Amino acid sequence: MMETNSRTLSKQEAKVVLGLEWEDRKVVDRDEILRLLEGNVARAGKVIHSLIKKRWLERITPRRYLLIPADRGTEGIPETNDLGLGKYLADPYYFGYTTAAAFYRFTPQSRSTVWIVTPNNVSDRTIRGTSFRFVNLVSRKFFGYGPATVYDEQVNLSDPEKTVLDCVDKIRRCGGIAEVARIILRAAPKLDWAKVTDYVERFRSVALVQRFGYLATRVGAEIPAEARQRLRACLKRNSRSFLEPDGATDNASYDREWQVLVNVPEREIISDL
């Protein structure tokens, strides 16, 4: 009797695996396996089930699978690059927030959560102990990303400027105010400030400008005069925003330059800088 952990292949299983390897496929959906088996639905279901059990396939969505090829050994050790796996979970997409910030070394934190940004509605999932969290951005905010190589895998990653602004825009997805302040401080010397201001204008969010301007100033980031002027031009007369959107609203101080209500103790903002 064949052991359940065997990587041996039946004739039909070999037809699928060899066909996918010949086509240099890393990810395959159910319909493609059905094609390789001449449209036999029942056979395709059995072959898929067996290939998963034998660790030739790994399910990444209900109808999509990652191929674990022969060169992964007799144990069928799957791909360990979480970004190399995550890029198949949404289309279009880019990796952002603290996932991108860690890549640029704006944050020292190593996280078990991978943040994937997409304009589509995709549900969060956990694969091999890694939590893949999806941020479904509106189309006007889905910009500022490009190809990057991570552990020999080409993926889409937000650029440094968009990474910082995304973190300011969604503070809770980046570990809170103190962590975002640290990201801004580390990123500031490497930013293209003309691009930062272009991106801010595309966001069309006064609250984003207020929070970013205040935090950048507070941590001592050097904002070029022209960039500061453009950022302040995005503010509106008598506009007010809380620094921490979900924080307490009592006893907040007011920063006149950025028109922001500071409802977070200063020690929390600068404690880890």
Steps between C-alpha positions, in 0.01 A plus 500: 500500500632847413590713803305822532818704518650354182595733216453226241262569213234303323476526121232772515677689778825492304317638197390801702829562681721453194266712292517785751877475537540495121298823485714640785191565710520590868131554556211325330123517530256211490394567141858460375532163673167404346643592158802277554263213580286548188208650689430202726352675807489196728857402415625856550345513847669174603836599354495839673410340834782247463759755390420716802532196729835408346622861522526569128233768526417747776158666508527880517139584409196273458581441129866600476810300589873548539712237326774347718731370225736203504799718587342564842611150598336181620345682794328755275623802693291796376616847406601690816491853356169636628501783246568250222182322609296810581535650154266232365219582742373820334520670161579786474686542826799642680663424833477800728479638853744336744581226248649762268637708789696198625641441150629860492624466860275779620389271781703232677200289578473155345135411467304185433239710319538582130307805378367485145330801341244453224201690360304174505307343786721215623457320831783457751650153530770311684739270313775303674463712811539830315207740510434668166297816563338686211435872484236576239591853392279723292634537148626858546736383776629199309823640362864547594635150460730306270710186460753401764707188553458325835702181552534452122125543451362799308199652674306827502596727791392848596783748447652673806283810470172309463602261779536787747177671396303174509624446857388849600168450326428172684687535829340197664635272227854606583526454875368836619622860518841425654586247230387732220709781652803271495431404137486868399824580685692215335351561157533879484864521376423256219175655374445683174309792650364618166346154460369511858311822433372371164366192675344700782308706245374180336374368834272805534495460879549800726529270804789316336688828443438611857619176659798457270611863536466495876683168550779589256553830678478345845766234433734757348482386138651754263217608269629716214345847499324449166351169615382651828336785309321258266384285791362800690322615183293179521351608833162666517404796714371395842546129424564282805603135527599284794850359484378160618168434320381249760660662803348697787362840407525669841793722598646508148750775431494695176788537253446823311735433207335173396155569647500165677354408840771303677313242707804280567749566782830624363689226683314240292601661173872527571553216748667260252681747274 
